[in-house]
Amino acid sequence: MVKLTKIYTRGGDGGETSLSDGTRLYKDNARVAAYGTVDEANSVIGIARLSTNADADAMLSRIQNDMFDVGADLATPGDDFTPSQMVLRTTDSQVTRLEQEIDTINASLADLTSFILPGGSAASAYLHLARTVVRRAERDAITASQSEPINPIAIKYLNRLSDHLFVLARHLNNDGADDVLWVPGATR
């Protein structure tokens, strides 16, 4: 269990932070950027939860917890991605749960006839914002993976999560009926 007794440590005043194993890195390191963007996405999901129904809120609650797991995974160096009591790693079961929820939600959605603009409802707009931040987190994790080992399942989770947030945004727009559709060239 995590226990924080002091919020500021002054340890980051010189532009460095610590990974889970105590390794010190500059705060602009690709790994640090990746888990920082995961944290940002989690915050946007928290905002979205303020405007959702009970079923969506339950899904997003699980996702927010997963996002802390993903962040912890990204903050853990090494090339052994096996979860243990001491090392938290993202797992295939977390990805599978997202896929099952996507399939369930998507079954009731209206067919897409155009690209969708973020909006329609507050919940949908916030979920589209969360989706784009998750996409950035995924890009950041991929950037980090070019120079050091990153759990590929964490990257897969972020990829699937952006799909999940997309279909959930449509679901919260009256199953797609209230989606705001892109009209190519409409303002020329």
matplotlib code that plots the C-alpha trace (Angstrom):
import matplotlib.pyplot as plt

x = [0.0, 1.2, 1.6, 2.4, 3.3, 5.0, 3.9, 6.9, 10.4, 12.5, 14.0, 12.7, 13.8, 16.8, 14.7, 14.9, 12.5, 12.7, 11.5, 9.9, 13.4, 15.0, 16.7, 16.9, 15.9, 15.4, 11.7, 11.8, 12.9, 10.6, 9.6, 8.7, 6.8, 4.8, 3.6, 3.0, 0.7, -1.1, -1.6, -3.0, -5.4, -6.5, -7.4, -9.5, -11.3, -12.0, -13.6, -15.7, -17.0, -18.8, -21.2, -21.7, -24.4, -23.8, -22.8, -20.3, -19.0, -18.4, -16.4, -14.4, -13.7, -12.1, -10.2, -8.9, -7.5, -6.0, -4.4, -2.5, -1.3, -0.2, 1.6, 3.3, 4.3, 5.8, 7.7, 9.3, 12.5, 13.6, 12.8, 10.9, 7.3, 6.0, 3.7, 4.7, 4.0, 6.8, 6.4, 3.1, 2.7, -0.2, -1.7, -3.6, -6.7, -7.0, -6.8, -9.4, -11.8, -11.6, -12.2, -15.3, -16.7, -16.0, -17.9, -20.8, -21.1, -20.5, -23.3, -25.9, -24.3, -25.7, -23.5, -20.9, -21.6, -18.9, -16.0, -17.2, -16.5, -16.0, -19.3, -22.9, -22.9, -20.5, -19.7, -19.0, -16.8, -14.7, -14.3, -13.1, -10.6, -9.5, -9.2, -6.8, -4.7, -4.6, -3.4, -0.6, 0.3, 0.5, 2.8, 4.9, 5.2, 6.2, 8.8, 10.2, 10.2, 12.6, 15.4, 14.5, 12.3, 8.6, 5.9, 4.2, 1.0, 0.9, 1.1, -1.6, -3.8, -3.5, -4.3, -7.4, -8.4, -8.6, -11.1, -13.0, -13.3, -14.5, -17.3, -18.3, -18.4, -20.8, -22.9, -23.3, -24.4, -27.7, -25.9, -24.6, -27.9, -26.6, -23.0, -21.8, -20.7, -17.9, -19.2, -16.1, -15.7, -18.8, -17.2, -15.4]
y = [0.0, 3.5, 5.9, 9.5, 11.6, 14.5, 15.9, 17.9, 16.5, 19.0, 16.0, 17.3, 20.9, 20.2, 18.8, 15.1, 12.6, 9.0, 5.8, 3.0, 1.5, 4.8, 5.5, 9.3, 10.7, 14.1, 15.0, 15.4, 11.8, 9.9, 7.3, 10.1, 11.9, 8.7, 8.2, 11.9, 11.8, 8.8, 10.8, 13.7, 11.4, 10.0, 13.5, 14.1, 10.9, 12.1, 15.2, 13.1, 11.0, 14.1, 14.0, 10.3, 7.8, 5.0, 2.3, 4.5, 5.8, 2.2, 1.5, 4.7, 4.1, 0.7, 2.4, 5.1, 2.4, 0.7, 4.0, 4.1, 0.5, 1.6, 4.6, 2.4, 0.0, 2.8, 4.1, 0.6, 0.1, -3.4, -5.9, -8.5, -7.6, -10.4, -9.0, -9.9, -8.8, -6.3, -5.2, -3.9, -4.6, -4.1, -7.5, -9.0, -9.4, -5.6, -5.3, -8.1, -6.4, -3.2, -5.2, -6.9, -3.6, -2.1, -5.0, -4.6, -0.8, -0.9, -3.4, -0.7, 2.2, 3.7, 3.1, 5.7, 7.8, 10.4, 11.3, 12.6, 16.0, 16.1, 17.3, 16.5, 16.2, 17.3, 13.6, 12.9, 16.0, 15.2, 11.5, 12.7, 14.9, 12.0, 9.8, 12.3, 12.5, 8.7, 8.7, 11.1, 8.8, 5.9, 7.9, 8.9, 5.3, 4.2, 7.0, 5.7, 2.1, 3.1, 3.6, 1.4, -1.6, -0.7, -3.3, -3.9, -4.7, -1.2, 0.2, -2.2, -1.1, 2.6, 1.7, -0.2, 2.5, 5.2, 2.9, 2.3, 6.1, 6.7, 4.1, 5.2, 8.9, 7.8, 5.7, 8.8, 10.7, 8.8, 5.7, 7.9, 9.7, 12.9, 12.7, 15.8, 14.8, 16.3, 17.8, 17.9, 21.4, 22.8, 26.1, 26.9]
z = [0.0, -0.8, 2.1, 1.5, 4.5, 2.8, -0.6, -1.5, -1.2, -3.1, -5.0, -8.3, -8.0, -10.2, -13.0, -12.1, -10.8, -9.6, -11.3, -9.2, -8.6, -7.5, -10.8, -11.4, -14.8, -16.1, -16.2, -20.0, -20.5, -22.9, -20.2, -17.8, -20.5, -21.3, -17.7, -17.3, -20.3, -18.8, -15.7, -17.7, -19.6, -16.3, -15.1, -18.2, -17.6, -14.1, -15.5, -18.0, -15.1, -13.7, -16.7, -17.2, -16.2, -13.6, -16.1, -17.9, -14.5, -13.4, -16.5, -16.2, -12.5, -13.5, -16.3, -14.0, -11.7, -14.7, -15.8, -12.5, -13.2, -16.7, -15.2, -12.6, -15.4, -17.5, -14.4, -13.9, -15.9, -17.0, -19.7, -17.5, -18.0, -15.7, -13.0, -9.4, -5.8, -6.1, -9.8, -11.2, -14.9, -17.3, -18.2, -21.2, -19.0, -18.7, -22.5, -22.9, -20.5, -22.6, -25.8, -24.3, -23.2, -26.6, -28.3, -26.0, -26.4, -30.1, -30.7, -29.9, -31.8, -35.0, -38.0, -38.8, -41.9, -41.4, -39.0, -35.7, -34.2, -30.5, -28.9, -28.7, -24.9, -22.2, -21.4, -25.0, -25.5, -22.5, -23.5, -27.0, -25.2, -23.0, -26.2, -27.8, -24.6, -24.5, -28.1, -27.1, -24.2, -26.6, -28.9, -25.9, -24.8, -28.3, -28.4, -25.1, -26.5, -29.2, -26.7, -23.7, -22.9, -22.5, -21.8, -25.1, -23.3, -21.7, -25.3, -26.4, -23.4, -24.4, -28.0, -27.0, -24.5, -27.1, -29.0, -25.8, -25.1, -28.7, -28.6, -25.1, -26.3, -29.0, -26.6, -24.4, -27.4, -27.6, -29.1, -31.9, -32.8, -31.3, -32.7, -34.4, -37.8, -39.9, -43.2, -45.5, -47.0, -45.2, -44.4, -47.6]

ax = plt.figure().add_subplot(projection="3d")
ax.plot(x, y, z, "-o")
ax.set_aspect("equal")
plt.show()
